[in-house]
Amino acid sequence: MTMAERKKIAILGGPGTGKTTLCKQLDVDYSLAGYVSSVCLEFARSYISHYGVPVSIFEQFLLYEGQKRREKELNYCDIIFCDNATILNYVYGLMSGNLKDPKEVYALMKLYEWAMKDLPGYEVFYIPREFSMDKDGIRYQDEEFAEIVDTKIRNFLDIMNVPYTIVTGDMDTRVQMVKDKIGFENKRTPSE
């Protein structure tokens, strides 16, 4: 399978918007239809559970590399559903960086460069906040901070002219919106 044939779907939005749930349902539907698909879970969740909340822009490089490695491990798939994307490390870098420190400005420029390099590899969907956020013991954001993250992600997509599709509604509606956009056909024969 070539990179051109493989699809990497980035489901973006702030914490608690339903990204992971949507990715998992899409993976089930596509797998049952005969695709080789998988969910690429957000590396940042694992990092936070082991090392705590990232407090430095430089930790975004670790998060970037972790996410990139997880995506690469799924290169055998026809389609990968990502509940995060390497392009978001730049957004989080903007939020945690000190723009008066030349080292941090340089780090931010590097994260931006990597984001722009990776961007064409994703088909991007954005989930706006429709429901209140539930605490799960891993996320460190409260509702107010989560809304700031929502805005920063959406601003990044808009300012950088990233083509994306907004996904709203209940789970069935969200799933169907993604399927309509990226294509869905049952590859299995009735006897399988």
N, C-alpha and C positions, 0 to 999 in steps of 0.2 A: 504494500500500500504506500502511495506517495503522500507527501505532505499536502499536496493539492486536493487529494481525495479525502484525507482525514479532516474531520470537523472538530474544532475546539470551541465549545459554547461557553461563554462567560456569563453567568447570571450574577449581576452586580446590584448592590444596594447596601444600605446601612445594616447594622446588626439587628437581628430579629425581624427581618422583613419576609422570611420564608424561603430564602435562597436554597438552603440545603435540602429542605423538604421538596421543593420543586425539582432540584437536580436528581434526587433519589427516585421520584416518580417518573421522570423522563427516562432515566436509566432502565427502570423496570419495563416501561412501555416499549422502548426501542429494543431491549434485549429479547423480550417476548416476540417481537416482530422479526427477529433474525439478525439484528445488527450486533456487532461486537462493540459494546459500549461499556462505559464505566463512569463513576463519579470521582472527580478529583477534589477531595476535601481540602478546605482551607488549612494551610500549614500553620498559620498564626494561632489557631486554637490549640494545637499541640504545644507550640512554643510557650504560650501563656500558661498552660497547665503545668509545664515543667520548670519554667524560668521566671514566671511572673510577667507583668505588663511591660511591654517595651517602653522605655523612657527616653531613648536616644534615637536620633535619626540614623545613627550607624547600625542600630539593630534592624532597621529596614532592609539592609543588605543581607543579613542572615535570613530574614523572612522571605526576601526575594529568591534567594538561592534555594531555600527549602521548598517554596512553591514551584519553582522551575524544575527542581528534581522530581517532585511528585508528578508533574505533568509529563515529564520525559519518560518516567516509568510506565506510562500508559500509552506509549507510542504504538503499541500493537492494535489499538482500538480503531474502529471506524469513526467513532464519535465519543468525545469526552465532555462531560458536563461538569464545569468548574464553578464552585460556589464562591470563588475568589479568582483573582487574576494577578499576574505579576505587575500589571499596569497600575494597580492600586497602591503599591508600595511608594510610588511618587506622591500620591494623594496623602497617605499617612505621614510621609516625610515632610510634606508642607505643613502638616498640623503639629509636628513635633520638633521641627528644626528651628534653630536660632539664626535668623537671616542676617544678624550682625556679625556672626562668626564666619570668617572666610572658609574654614574647613567644612563647616556645615553647608554653606552655600555650594561649595564644590560637590559635596555628597549629594545634595539635592539635584544639581545639574546632571550628575551621573545617573541617579534614579530616573530622571526625566528622559535621558538618552535611552536607557534600557526600556522604559515604558513605550517610547515611540518605536523602537525596534521590534518589540513584541506585539504591538497593537494589531498589525495586519493578520496575525495568526489566530485572532479571536473573532467570533461572531458574537456581538455584545447585546445583551438584554438587560434592562434596568427595571427593578421592582421598587416602586415608591412605597413609602410607609402608609399602609392602610389600616393596620391594627396596632394596638399598644404592644410594647416589647415585654416579653417574659424573662425574668432572671433565670439563668441556668447554671450559675456557679462558675462559669468560665468567662463569660463576657464581663468586661470591666466597665462598660459604658452604662450610664443611666439613660433614661428616655431623652433628656435634653441633649446629652452628648451624642446619642444615636441620631437625633434629628440633624445635628451639625454635620455628622459624617454623611448622612443622606445628601445634604445640600452640597457638600464638598465634592462628592462623587459625581453628582449630576452636573455641577459647574465644570468639573474637569472634562466630562464627556462633551458638554456643549462648547466650551471655549476651544477645545482641541478639534472640534468638528468631527468627533468620533460618530460614525453611523451606529445607531442603536435603536432597539425596539422597546417601548415601554410595555410591561406586562402587568396587568391588574386583574382583580376579580378573585373568585374562589379558586381552589386548586384545579378543578376541571377546566375552568376557563383559561387559567394560566398555561396549563399543559397544552391545550389546544392552540393557543396563540403561538407558542414556541414551535409546535409541530407544523402549523400552517406556514410559518416563516422559513424554517430550515428544511422542510420536506419530510414526509413520513409515508412509507409504504411497507406493507407486510411482505417480507422477503421469504417467509416460510411457506412451504406448500401445505395444503390441508392435511396430509398424512404425517407431517412432522410433529 
